[in-house]
Amino acid sequence: MNCAIVLGILVGTSVLTGALIVGDSVRHSLQKLTLERLGKIDLVLFADHFFAPAIIDDAISPESPIGQLDRATSVVMVPQATAERTSDSPRRSGSVTVLGTGEDFWSLSTAGRKPRKHPTGREVVLNQPLADELDAEIGDIIVIRLQKVSQVAGDSPLGEKTDRVRSLAELEVIDIVPAEGLGRFSLQANQALPRTAFVDQETVQRALDQEGRVNAILFSGSQPQVAPSPSEVSSLQDRIRPTLDDAGLQLRKIELTYFDEAQEITTTSFEYLSLSTDAMMFSPQAESSLQDALSSFDFEPVLTYLANDIQRLSNGETTDSIPYSTVSAVGSGPLSPLAQPDGTTLSPLADDEIIINAWAAEDSQAKIGDRIRLGFFAPETTHGEVETRTSDFRLKAIAPLTKPLLPFTRRQPARYVAAPQRTNDPDLTPTVEGVTDQQSIAEWDPPFPFDYSRIRQPQDDDYWDEYRTTPKAFISLSAGQRLWGSRFGKLTSFRIGIDDSQTEAQVRASLTAAIQSDLGAFGFQWLPVKQQGLLASKGTTPFNVLFLGFSSFIIASA
């Protein structure tokens, strides 16, 4: 009897001890996978756009470490690519991650096999899960298709809907690495096996028209099994030095000049700084950060949008339309394009009022008091389909417009011999690739639905030659934001005054400081991948307790 009791105790103890060991073993295995997947990589700075790797210059190095962090490696990461093996029986794989790396990437590995050779030119290294899905072998030829990275949202009517794919064609598979170590590198803290293609960084950059730029920085340290401390991460963040260009912003000095024939000198009629964004509209977060940074300066926000039609209403009926024009929504401050040299404003606008320029007034035969209808795209598309809307206004005033002596050319702006008006300003309109960079309307390749047959000859071409993207109409800022504001933003630029007390250098310094202190507002994201991975490996379930519970249940049942 006593022997049976002792034997039972021994068996129970063994089972319970084994349960605890198995639970610890599972947790240890998950932790080991995390450490192998990340290697020496502790922290990632990732952006939704491309930037110059110089933002980390002098930030960190083996000679100037921050705690255990001592190295930064620039990469290009393109998720959601597709890969296809080209053969008589092609195979395709989706949800592929393309990593554009240099040779230094593989020195971050702590486990697994590295490629025998770094891919160059038209070469690619696959990890085993991707090779299996493609049924690919060394020597095979594959094609990789990448989504073009654009800061202008595809759901915006002014964002590209087509031609968003770039191809890496005829890539030769030179090696296949197992899904171990950096062969299963992923930013996701889960155990799913990623499908990854490793390509030379310059090859990916050229395909995406982003030479010399990256969208991720991998920070690594001397202690691969330990995540950096919060103080180390904070110190690193303080050393990052992004420029306006890195944040997708442009600050340009705009001068409206003319040649004074009487004095034979070039005179500046008006000058200011224009702050714009590659995204066409400032995100709400970026707008808030920039407004704070500019709070000590004189500035005026602007929203410029495309009007498909500007029409005068006659007895409730529309007259001939002026097609494809820009309209600016502005305030009435001293930097407004509606402000006059003497400090007065053409007229503060109510939300139901509009000002059109002299060219548009003559073209439409409009007079003050007439009803003017704007036709435009809704600011967001639905499943890629654009919706057209209209809004009616009462003509409050007609803005003067100075005719240039010589029109725009590919290399030079229009030239004036009389002072241009503030409304003679094509820089009120943001850059739209395929439109604002073209010499003539015939060369337009716009991202929005465009009917060339609506272009009237010669007047519309003449306007483009002489005024380019100069707005033909102005409405109040509040009305414009109601009509054209969206989740993508509600401002396209800031006009910032400059003088002896408010210099370009001061403005640039304030904006740069705002970017550095709030990287998240400008599309950057800090990813503590090592810390997240180690936490995920522990999970919310204590495996030793779980297995102990299972074992106790079995013993009790017996």
ZIQUI-V217441 format. One record per helix or strand of 3 or more residues. SS is the DSSP state (helix for helix, strand for strand). FROM is the first residue (numbers start at 1). TO is the last residue. If there is no record, write none. Layout:
ss->SS from->FROM to->TO
ss->SS from->FROM to->TO
This chain:
ss->helix from->2 to->38
ss->strand from->41 to->52
ss->helix from->53 to->56
ss->strand from->69 to->85
ss->strand from->91 to->101
ss->helix from->103 to->108
ss->strand from->123 to->127
ss->helix from->128 to->134
ss->strand from->141 to->147
ss->strand from->165 to->177
ss->helix from->181 to->184
ss->strand from->196 to->200
ss->helix from->201 to->207
ss->strand from->213 to->221
ss->helix from->230 to->239
ss->strand from->249 to->260
ss->strand from->265 to->277
ss->helix from->284 to->293
ss->strand from->299 to->314
ss->strand from->322 to->330
ss->strand from->353 to->357
ss->helix from->358 to->364
ss->strand from->371 to->377
ss->strand from->388 to->399
ss->helix from->426 to->428
ss->helix from->441 to->443
ss->helix from->452 to->454
ss->helix from->459 to->467
ss->strand from->473 to->476
ss->helix from->477 to->484
ss->strand from->493 to->496
ss->helix from->504 to->517
ss->helix from->519 to->522
ss->strand from->524 to->527
ss->helix from->529 to->538
ss->helix from->543 to->557
